[in-house]
Each structure stands twice: as C-alpha cells, then as structure tokens.
C-alpha cells in the first residue's frame, strides 16, 4: 500500500477520523518475488529494479502501512495468511465476513480462491 507520503505521516486521501476496515494478505516475501520474476518472464519484460531492491520496497511499504494504521485509531485491520487462505478458503472467508459485516458473499469469495494458481511455494 503506497501512502503517497513519508512513512507514518498518513494518507492524504483519507481524513484521520474516517473509519476504515483494512484487509492485509500476508504471503512470504520470497514467494512474492518469485511470482514477480515469473510474471516478468511470461510477459517478456526486464527488471528495472533488482530483486533485492524490490524486496526493500515491499518491506518499506509494509512498515509504512503499519505506521499508518498505528496512527489511525478509527482503523481496524484483519491480517490474512496466504497459506491459510489456500488451505481453508471457506473458513478464512467466514472470518473476513465477520470482520467486514453484512454484504460480503462468503461462498463466492471462497469459490474464487484457486490453489492451482499457487506456483511459488
């Protein structure tokens, strides 16, 4: 999540008192980087940023998000583990529905999880 500001300064798009529910999907960084490299290979693109540089950027973004959330008492966060979502999509989607409240289609969301798309373990 890019806040558009320096780490911890907040989001220019949302006033501090706005209630926000944020879902954060956690996937091991090595898997994210491997997935990015494979995607670039399929698309025939070259890296403008090294894997080490990309890793640093991802970590900085996550740290920025943590600082932003900590500075916003009206914000609620639900952390979802990628592996757990793949292993139990219905259970995780029920957990998400409990967090978000009415209007979240648990069945449709769980059906959209496709473990066969997991190529980088």
C-alpha positions as CSV (number, residue, x, y, z in Angstrom):
1,X,0.0,0.0,0.0
2,X,1.6,3.2,-1.0
3,X,0.5,6.0,1.3
4,X,1.8,8.7,-1.0
5,X,3.6,10.3,2.0
6,X,6.6,9.5,4.1
7,X,6.3,6.6,6.4
8,X,3.9,7.2,9.3
9,X,2.6,10.6,8.0
10,X,-0.7,9.2,7.0
11,X,-2.8,9.1,3.8
12,X,-3.6,12.3,2.1
13,X,-6.8,10.8,0.7
14,X,-8.4,9.8,4.0
15,X,-9.0,12.1,7.0
16,X,-7.7,10.6,10.2
17,X,-11.2,10.2,11.7
18,X,-12.6,8.1,8.9
19,X,-13.5,4.6,9.9
20,X,-11.6,2.1,7.8
21,X,-11.5,-1.7,7.7
22,X,-8.3,-2.9,6.1
23,X,-7.6,-6.5,4.9
24,X,-3.9,-7.4,4.7
25,X,-3.0,-10.6,2.9
26,X,0.4,-11.9,4.0
27,X,2.5,-14.0,1.7
28,X,6.1,-14.9,2.3
29,X,8.2,-12.3,0.5
30,X,10.3,-14.9,-1.3
31,X,7.2,-16.3,-2.9
32,X,6.1,-12.8,-3.9
33,X,9.4,-12.1,-5.5
34,X,9.5,-15.4,-7.3
35,X,6.0,-14.8,-8.6
36,X,7.0,-11.3,-9.9
37,X,10.0,-12.8,-11.7
38,X,8.0,-15.5,-13.3
39,X,5.4,-12.9,-14.4
40,X,8.0,-10.7,-15.9
41,X,9.4,-13.8,-17.8
42,X,6.0,-14.6,-19.2
43,X,5.5,-11.0,-20.3
44,X,8.9,-10.8,-21.7
45,X,9.8,-7.7,-19.6
46,X,13.1,-6.9,-17.9
47,X,13.5,-5.8,-14.4
48,X,14.1,-2.1,-13.8
49,X,14.6,-3.0,-10.1
50,X,16.6,-5.9,-8.7
51,X,15.0,-8.5,-6.5
52,X,16.9,-7.0,-3.6
53,X,15.6,-3.5,-4.4
54,X,12.1,-4.8,-4.8
55,X,12.3,-6.7,-1.5
56,X,13.4,-3.4,0.2
57,X,10.5,-1.6,-1.4
58,X,8.0,-4.2,-0.2
59,X,9.3,-4.1,3.3
60,X,9.3,-0.3,3.4
61,X,5.6,-0.3,2.2
62,X,4.6,-2.8,4.9
63,X,6.4,-0.8,7.5
64,X,4.7,2.4,6.2
65,X,1.3,0.7,6.4
66,X,1.9,-0.5,10.0
67,X,2.9,3.1,11.0
68,X,-0.2,4.5,9.2
69,X,-2.5,2.0,10.9
70,X,-1.0,2.7,14.3
71,X,-1.6,6.4,13.8
72,X,-5.3,5.9,12.9
73,X,-7.4,4.7,15.9
74,X,-10.5,4.5,13.7
75,X,-8.9,1.9,11.5
76,X,-9.4,-1.8,12.0
77,X,-7.1,-4.4,10.4
78,X,-7.6,-8.1,9.7
79,X,-4.5,-10.0,8.8
80,X,-5.0,-13.0,6.5
81,X,-2.2,-15.5,5.8
82,X,-1.9,-16.6,2.2
83,X,-1.2,-20.2,3.1
84,X,-4.2,-20.3,5.4
85,X,-6.5,-18.9,2.7
86,X,-5.4,-21.6,0.3
87,X,-5.8,-24.3,2.9
88,X,-9.2,-23.2,4.2
89,X,-10.8,-20.7,1.9
90,X,-14.3,-21.1,3.3
91,X,-13.1,-20.6,6.9
92,X,-11.0,-17.6,6.1
93,X,-13.8,-16.0,4.0
94,X,-16.1,-16.5,7.0
95,X,-13.5,-14.8,9.2
96,X,-13.4,-11.9,6.7
97,X,-17.2,-11.7,6.6
98,X,-17.2,-11.4,10.4
99,X,-14.7,-8.6,10.1
100,X,-16.4,-6.7,7.3
101,X,-20.0,-7.3,8.3
102,X,-23.1,-7.8,6.0
103,X,-22.8,-7.7,2.3
104,X,-19.8,-10.0,1.9
105,X,-20.5,-13.1,-0.2
106,X,-18.6,-15.8,1.7
107,X,-19.5,-18.5,-0.8
108,X,-18.5,-16.5,-3.9
109,X,-15.3,-15.3,-2.3
110,X,-14.3,-18.8,-1.2
111,X,-15.1,-20.2,-4.6
112,X,-12.7,-17.6,-6.2
113,X,-9.7,-19.0,-4.3
114,X,-7.8,-21.2,-6.7
115,X,-5.0,-23.1,-5.1
116,X,-3.8,-24.2,-8.6
117,X,-2.6,-20.6,-9.2
118,X,0.0,-21.1,-6.4
119,X,3.1,-21.6,-8.4
120,X,5.8,-20.4,-6.0
121,X,6.0,-22.2,-2.6
